């Protein structure tokens, strides 16, 4: 990227940030945000989605996209805020969690990263806040088990040299995605986020073939991989946390995007992950759709497998009279809950959670 283009991009980001905070303060000062919070709390509960909680050292080494992580300090300040101002419900209570009025919030984690056990859980346990973790049994205790981290590490490696970039571009082109190759070479390292979004739209088979092509180009640098940071928790950690009161649910066996694979494979992913978890912790009644993607067929497959609750990732309110297999959640990361000074911001939190829940209806498909 040219220096002038980089400066222009940075100015655009700063300008957007200023406009955002002007808007947030306007919502607060006009009481519009308070009204939205009042409405949401009267309708039901709000479910939050986290993925990773990272120390400063881990954040500097991870290949996870920024939208998946919050810092250890931000997470603790956020939980303290919830403990002081809200009632954090336990999903082990099932449908009763959404009953009644009040400031009810549930906390969930997707993917089952090791830092959920080593970093997030001790904070939640100290504050006596219940959490639920959705895991993929076939991906337990594995380094870099999810392909987005591979893509981030690959793009970082591609920017190490002109030769690496050219080899990556050739791999994309030979796999049938020449426009993606052009976009990659004309952007910066943040282009990995764009590439991940595009790859999520592919079928499981198409994405697998593209990943094979990218792996075979020989660009990935060991310096861009940190197996000790980007790994999932072990079964022993899961069992220990379960005994300590953490609720575990299924996130499928291998994190397949269920709307992109055949129905028979959907049923296998959903049922086998439930059986694997029940063999370890005795109960698995809650489920979350990978990437939040769900269709009527996928929903019905989850119902047939014997789950009681299932969650997607679109803003909305968990109402007691709503579909228990289409419960909305709101994803949080460092950027969405911090202020201009970089610290946890209750205003940013209220906007991300309650304004989003108020302004969206959480429709995921037409039945």
N, C-alpha and C positions, 0 to 999 in steps of 0.2 A: 504494500500500500504506500502511495506517495505521502510525503510528510504533510502537504497541504490537505490531503483527504483525511488523514488522521486527525489533524487539528480541527477540521470541520466536524468530524464525527464526535470528537470530545465536546465541542461547543454545543452540538445538538443535544447530547446527553445531559449536559449541565442545564440547558434551557428547559428541557422537558422536566427535569427534577424540580426546578424552580416553580414551574407552572403547577406541578403536582402538589407541592406543599402550599401554594396559594389556595388551590382548590380544597385541600384537606382542612385548612384553617377556616375557610369559608363555610364548609359543612359543619364544623364544630361551632363556630360563632353564631350561626343562624339556627342552631339546635336541630338541624336536619339529621345529623349523625346520631344525636341522642334519640330522636324519633325512630330512626331505623333500628337502633338497638332495642328500644322498647317493643317495637313490633315483632322483631325476631324472637325475643325472649318470651313473648306471650304465645307465639305459635309453636314453640318446641325447643329442641336442643340444637346445638351446632357441633359438628364433628370436624376436628382439625387433622390434617395429614402432615406428618413429618417424614423424612427419609433418614437423614444423617445429622448427628451432633458431633462436631469436630473441635478438637483442641487447636490452638494456633499452629502448632507444629504439623498436625495432621492436615489442616486446611491448606498449608503450603505445599503439601506433597500429593494430595488426592488428584485423581483424574475424573472425579465426579463433576458433572455440570453444576454451575453455581446455584441453579434452581432446586438442587436437592439437599442443600446443607444450611444449617444454622451453626453459629459458633457456640462453644460451651458456655461462655459468659451470657450471651443473648438468651440461650435456652433457659438457664437458671433464672434470669431476671423475668422472663416471660412466665415461667411456672410460678414464681413468687407473686406476680401480678394476678394470675388466675386464682391462686389460693386465697388471696385477699379479697377479690371482687366477684368470684364465680363459684359455682358448685360443680366440681369435676366428677362426672359420672363414670362408673365402671361398666364396660360393655359386657362383663360377665353376668350382669343383671338382665341381659337380653332386651326385649322390647320395653320393659319397664323403665329403661334409661331415659326414654323420650316422654314419659308421662308427666303431666302437670306443667305448671308454669314456673318461671324462675330463670335465673341466669345459668343454664346448664350447658356444659361443654364436655366433650369427650376427646381424648387424645389418642391418636393412632400413629403407627409407624409402618411404612411399607418396605419390603425387601429383606429385612432381617440382617442388616449390616452389623458387623462386630462392634462398632461403636455404640449401637443401641444398648448392648449389654455392658460395655466397659465405661461408657461416658454418660449416656442419657439415663440409664436406669438408676445409678447411684444418686443422681440429682433428684429424680422423681421419688425414689424411696425415702430420701432424707426429708422431703417435703410431704410425704405420705399422699402422693398423687397417683391414682391408678392409670396405667397405660395398657394399650393393646398393640401387639406387634404381629404383622402379617408376614409370613415367611414362605419361601419356596423350598420344600424339603429336598428336592434333587440338587439344589445349589447351596446346601449348607457347607460351611467351612471351606469355601473356595476363594482363591484370589481372582479378582476381577471377573466375577461370574456373569455380569450383565454387559451387553454389547455397547451401550452408550459410553462407558468408561474406556473401552477399547477405541472407540471413535475419537474421543477427546485426546487420548494418548497418541493415536496415529496422526492426527492433525498437528499436534505439537511437534511430533517427530518430523513431519513433512516440512515444517518451517525451519528446520535446522540447516537446510541447504537447498540450493536450486535443483540439484539432482534428485533429492528426496521428494521435493514438490512435484517434479516432472514424473517420477515413477508413480506417485499417488494419483496424479491426473490421468496417466495412462491406464491405471487399474480401473478408475471410474469410467473412463471412456470405453475400454474393452468390455466392461460389464454392461454397457448399454446406457450410460448416464453422462453423455458428453457435456450437457449443460451444467450438471453438478460440478464437473471438473473445471469448467470455466469459472463458475462462482467461487470455487475453492481458491483458485490462484489469484483472484482479483480482490480478495478480502483479507482478513487477518485471522489470528488464532481463534477468535470468537466464532468463526465460520463453522466450527464443530457443532455449535448449537443448532445452526441452520441445517446442517447435514443430518443431525440426529432427528430433527423434526420431519425431514423429507423421508428418512428411512422408516420412520414409524408408520408411514402411509403404505408401505409395501406389504405384500403378503409374507407370511413366514418363510415360504420357500424362496421368494425373490430376495428377501433380506439376507437369508443364509448364503445364497450364491454370491451376493455382493460382498458380504463379510469375508467369504473365502478368497475372493479376488483381492481384497484389500490386505488380507493377511499374507498372501503369497507375493506381494510386491516387495517385501523385505525392508520396509521403511521403519517399522516400529523400533524405537530406541529404548534400551534398557533404562536409560536415565528418565524416561517419561512414565515408567511403571513403578508403582510402590505396592508390592503384594502385601506388606504388613499393614498398610492402611486401608487399601481397597479390597477387603475380604468380608465374607459373611460370617456370622457367629457360628460357633460349634454346637453340636447337639448337647454337649455337657453344659454349655452356657445356657442354652434354651431350657433344659430341665431345671437348672438352678434357679433361673428367673421365674419359671412356672411355679416352683415350690414357694417362691417369695411373693406370689400373688399376681404376677403378670399374666394377662390373658393372651393366648396365641391363637391366630387364625390363619387360614390358607390364603396364599397369593398365587395359587396354582403350583404345579410341580417345577416348571422351568421358566416362569414369567413370560409365557407366550401371550401375545395380544390376541385375545380370544375371538374377536370379530374378524381376524385375518386367517383363521385356520378352519379346517373342516369340523363339522359338529361332532363326529366321533372322537376326534382328537380333543375337542373341548371337554367332552364328557370324561375322557381319560384323565386330562390334566386336573379337572375339578375333583373327581372322586378319589383318584390315587393320592393326591396331596392331603385330602381329609383323612384317609386311612393311615398314611404315614405319620401324621401328627397325632392321631388318636393312639397310635402304638407307643408314642413317647410320653404324652401328657394326659391321656385318658379322655379328652374332650376337644372337639373342634367344631364349633357351631357358627363361627363367623367367617366371612370371606370378603376379600377385596379384589376388584377386577384390575388386572395389570394395565397400567396406563389410563385407568378409569374407563376403558372402552367396553361398552356393553350393547347388546341387541336383545330383542325379545327372545330369540332362540337361546342365546347365551344365558340370559336371566333364568329361563325355564330349566335349563340344564343344571344350574346351581340349585334351584328349588328341588329338583328330582334327587340330587345328591344328599339331601337331608340337612342342609344348613338352615339356620334360623334368621340370620341377618346377612346382608351383602351390601357393600359400599362402593360407590364410584367416586370420581373426582371432578365434580362440577359444583359450583356454589349453590347453596340452598339451605333450607331448614329441615331438620329431621322431625317430622310431625308424627304424633302417635297414630294418626289415621292414614299415614302415607304408606307407600309400598315398602315393606321391610326388606325387599331385595333390590331396591333402588334408592338407598340412603345417600344423600349428597354429602360431600366433604369439601373442605377448603384447604388447599395446599399452602404451607408456609415455608419460607426460606429466609435467609439473612436479609436480603434486600427488602422483603415485604413487611418486615416488622421492626426495622431500624429507622432512625431519623437522620437528618443531615449531619449530625455529629458522630454517626456511626454506632450509637448506643440504642438499646431497646426503646421503642417509642410506643406508649399506649395509644396515641393518636393513630399511628400507622397500623397498629394491631386492630383497632376498632374499624378503621376504613377497610382493611383487607378482609376482615371476618364479617362484621355486621352490615357494612354497606354493600358488600358483595352478595351476602345472603338476602338482603332486602331487595336489591335490584335485579337479581336473577331468580329464575323459577326452577332451576335444576332439571330441566327437561333433557333427557338423554336419548330418547328415541320415540317415535310415534308407534303406539301399540295398535 
